[in-house]
């Protein structure tokens, strides 16, 4: 069968599916369309080949048939499943969607791998004047919105979804233009401060900032997810790593003591082939000391195929860089899993740090986290420190480094250079971030 014939067959199957949707929409009581996509299939295909990806899809299809026995499960295009349910309301449809999320979020066993591929589910209802094609488009918008929320989510169609997705399209195009011209992206640097009483500057975390001439200042929480979905994260991640290494080397000439540079590594970057080569190339080209580069991965990334991720982390550590978990406490991993990876440091999530001065139970939780992290040989970083009380508590509990607005928000390179020359933090000092706004008006985000 030629490619043209296969494409014709796929189009015909989609047309047949929309025809059935038309009939369902026209029937008394209308219909709901539940669309199911499977998260992180690329990760499986990259690491286990397409046989692994197909095994996941087969397993999801079997689970859907078990959840809804007797109902027809369509696959209008590869990797997406559809359930058409006549005569139900939005509440019933969302209940069915949440059942899909719950059942299909249970890890799949493929060979010897335990794979976490939670679904993203979109739900739409037919209405007067809405045919099958429009119903499908509405469900697609809802499914895409669910995919952007978190691992494993269901979303009911809202017209605002279309507006958000169209704006993301503008963001993606703007990012591509910025990459081509080499303009608009810059790094901001947030200090990491020793909590041993010295106030010593230990290093920085490098964070991407984007100020586009038409879109304006786009916050990282808007453009980084778009970069991950569009494949632009590799280029953006390489830019951040290279620029961070370049600044570290330049600041060595004016720093009284060696500093470290922390760089975020997204789950997509870690999963993709070639991350080890990209890190080596950045180090070799800039001359940065790998022992002073700290790569931060999220708990989400560690909740993936544990054995595959552990092998990648081991290869990165052999290069000489330190690897740690960012935002620990967000709820995806356990300390037992962290021990499996042999990580070098842990950053305690700011949600645990904020409120320490008013919550004794949270103090105890942070104390236990620090103690167990120390037992595993990790350096402990408390992020999100905003008050002197929080500063004193995390220092007393044994955290090694602190980061947060108490010391400084992310700042431009020229201001970070002043910190490098001083070599010491000035807690509570007024600082501005890269776009010139006050610290609290623009919270930092990963990358």
DRENNUMI-360406 format. One record per residue (C-alpha): residue in three letters; x, y, z. Coordinates in steps of 0.2 Angstrom, whole numbers, plus 5000, padded with zeros to 4 digits. Layout:
BEGIN
AlaXYZ;...
This chain:
BEGIN
Unk500050005000;Unk500750174995;Unk500850325006;Unk499550404996;Unk498350264997;Unk498650255016;Unk498250435018;Unk496750415007;Unk496150275019;Unk496450375034;Unk495450525027;Unk494050405023;Unk493950335040;Unk493950515048;Unk492550565036;Unk491550405041;Unk491850445059;Unk491250625057;Unk489750555048;Unk489250455063;Unk489450605074;Unk488250705062;Unk486950565065;Unk487250565084;Unk487050755085;Unk485450755075;Unk484650615086;Unk483450665100;Unk484450705115;Unk486050745106;Unk487650665111;Unk489350685120;Unk491050655112;Unk492450605124;Unk494150615116;Unk495650525124;Unk497450555120;Unk498950465128;Unk500250575136;Unk502150545134;Unk502050425119;Unk503550505112;Unk504550455127;Unk504050275125;Unk504450275106;Unk506150355109;Unk506650235122;Unk505750075118;Unk505350095099;Unk503650095091;Unk503349925097;Unk503349995115;Unk502150145109;Unk500950015101;Unk500949915116;Unk500350065126;Unk499050105114;Unk498449925114;Unk498349925133;Unk497350085134;Unk496150025121;Unk495849865132;Unk495649975147;Unk494350085138;Unk493349925133;Unk493449865151;Unk492850035158;Unk491350045145;Unk490849865140;Unk489749855125;Unk490150035119;Unk491050065103;Unk492850135105;Unk493350225089;Unk495150275084;Unk494850415072;Unk496650435070;Unk498250345077;Unk498450375095;Unk496750455099;Unk495250365105;Unk493450425104;Unk491850375113;Unk490150445107;Unk488850435120;Unk487050485116;Unk485850565127;Unk486950615142;Unk487250785150;Unk488850875154;Unk488950805172;Unk488750625166;Unk490050645152;Unk491350725164;Unk491050575176;Unk491450455162;Unk493050565157;Unk493650555175;Unk493450375175;Unk494550365160;Unk495950475168;Unk495950365184;Unk495950195176;Unk497250245162;Unk498450335174;Unk498850165182;Unk500650125175;Unk500750005161;Unk501949855161;Unk502849835144;Unk504249705145;Unk505149745161;Unk504749935160;Unk503450015171;Unk502750155161;Unk501750305167;Unk500750375152;Unk499250465159;Unk497850515147;Unk497250695143;Unk495350695139;Unk494250815130;Unk492350825132;Unk491050915121;Unk489150905120;Unk488150935104;Unk486951085103;Unk485751165091;Unk486651205075;Unk488251095080;Unk488650965068;Unk489850825069;Unk491350925062;Unk491051065075;Unk490850935089;Unk492450855085;Unk493351025084;Unk492651075101;Unk493250905109;Unk494950935101;Unk495051105109;Unk494551035126;Unk495750885124;Unk497251005120;Unk496751115135;Unk496750955146;Unk498450905139;Unk499151075145;Unk498551065162;Unk499550925170;Unk499850735169;Unk498150655168;Unk496750775166;Unk494950795159;Unk494250955152;Unk492551005146;Unk492451125131;Unk492451305134;Unk492451435120;Unk493951515129;Unk494951365125;Unk495051415107;Unk495651585111;Unk497051515122;Unk497651395109;Unk497651535096;Unk498651645107;Unk499851495109;Unk499951485090;Unk500551665090;Unk501851625104;Unk502551475094;Unk502751575079;Unk503551725089;Unk504751605097;Unk505251535080;Unk505551715073;Unk506551755089;Unk507651595086;Unk507951645068;Unk508451825072;Unk509451785088;Unk508451925097;Unk507251945112;Unk507851795123;Unk508851835138;Unk509451755154;Unk509051815172;Unk509951745187;Unk509351715204;Unk510651695218;Unk510851535229;Unk511551585246;Unk512451485259;Unk511351455275;Unk512851435286;Unk512751605293;Unk514051685281;Unk512851745268;Unk514051685255;Unk513551685237;Unk513651505232;Unk512951515214;Unk511551565203;Unk510051485194;Unk509851535176;Unk508151575170;Unk507451615152;Unk506651785149;Unk505751835133;Unk505252005128;Unk504552005111;Unk504252175102;Unk502452135098;Unk501852005111;Unk502752105125;Unk503552015140;Unk502951835139;Unk503051745156;Unk503951575156;Unk502451485162;Unk501651535145;Unk503051505133;Unk503951355140;Unk502451235139;Unk502251295121;Unk504151265118;Unk503951085125;Unk502351045114;Unk503151115098;Unk504851045099;Unk505651215102;Unk506251165119;Unk507851085113;Unk508451245105;Unk507851345120;Unk508651225132;Unk510251235122;Unk510251425122;Unk510051425141;Unk511351305144;Unk512651385133;Unk512251565140;Unk512351495158;Unk514051415155;Unk514651565146;Unk514251685160;Unk514951565173;Unk516651565164;Unk516651755162;Unk516251775181;Unk517651665186;Unk518851805182;Unk517951925195;Unk517351805208;Unk518351775224;Unk517751595225;Unk517051465213;Unk515251485210;Unk513951355203;Unk512651375189;Unk511051285190;Unk510051255174;Unk508351175172;Unk508151025161;Unk506350995156;Unk505550815156;Unk505550835137;Unk507350875135;Unk507850725147;Unk506750605137;Unk507450655120;Unk508950575112;Unk510550665112;Unk510450765129;Unk512150695135;Unk512950755119;Unk512150925120;Unk512850955138;Unk514550895133;Unk514651015118;Unk514051165128;Unk515451125141;Unk516851095128;Unk516351245118;Unk516251365133;Unk517651295144;Unk516451285159;Unk516951165173;Unk515651025173;Unk515851005192;Unk515051175194;Unk513551145183;Unk512051085191;Unk510551015181;Unk508851025189;Unk507550895183;Unk505750895189;Unk504850765199;Unk503750735184;Unk505350685174;Unk505850565187;Unk504050485188;Unk504350425170;Unk505150255165;Unk506250245181;Unk507650135173;Unk507850235157;Unk507850395166;Unk509150325179;Unk510250275164;Unk510250445157;Unk510550525173;Unk512050415176;Unk512750455159;Unk512550645163;Unk513450625180;Unk514850535171;Unk515150695161;Unk515450775178;Unk513950885181;Unk512850875196;Unk511050815194;Unk509650855206;Unk507750865208;Unk506851035207;Unk505251075217;Unk505350915228;Unk503650895237;Unk502550935222;Unk501850755223;Unk502650655209;Unk504050555217;Unk504650485234;Unk506250485243;Unk506450295239;Unk506350345220;Unk507650475223;Unk508850355230;Unk508750245215;Unk509350395204;Unk510850435215;Unk510550625214;Unk511750755220;Unk510550885227;Unk508650925231;Unk507751085230;Unk506251085242;Unk504751155234;Unk504351335239;Unk502551285243;Unk503351185258;Unk504451335263;Unk503151475262;Unk502151465278;Unk503451385289;Unk503451525301;Unk501551495305;Unk501351305303;Unk502251185315;Unk501751035305;Unk502551105289;Unk504151135299;Unk504150955304;Unk503850895286;Unk505351005280;Unk506450945294;Unk506050755290;Unk506350795271;Unk508050875275;Unk508550735287;Unk508150605274;Unk508950695260;Unk510550715270;Unk510450535274;Unk510450505255;Unk512050615253;Unk511150755244;Unk511450945246;Unk509751025252;Unk509151185244;Unk507651285251;Unk506851385237;Unk505551515239;Unk506251595255;Unk505251765257;Unk505451805276;Unk506851815289;Unk505851695299;Unk505851565285;Unk507751595283;Unk508051555301;Unk507051405301;Unk507751315286;Unk509551365291;Unk509151285309;Unk508451135301;Unk510051105291;Unk509651165273;Unk511351205264;Unk510751335252;Unk509351465251;Unk508451545236;Unk507051665236;Unk506451845235;Unk507151885253;Unk508851875244;Unk508451935227;Unk507151895213;Unk507951845196;Unk509051985189;Unk509852035173;Unk511651985170;Unk512352155174;Unk511552155192;Unk512151975195;Unk513952035191;Unk513852155205;Unk513352005217;Unk514851905210;Unk516052055214;Unk515352065232;Unk515251875234;Unk513951895248;Unk512051915249;Unk511152065256;Unk509551995263;Unk508052105260;Unk508952215248;Unk507852295235;Unk508152215218;Unk507252215201;Unk507052075189;Unk507552075170;Unk505952175164;Unk506152305178;Unk504652265188;Unk504652225207;Unk505052055213;Unk503252005218;Unk502452065202;Unk503251935191;Unk503651765200;Unk505051665193;Unk504651505184;Unk505751355179;Unk506851395164;
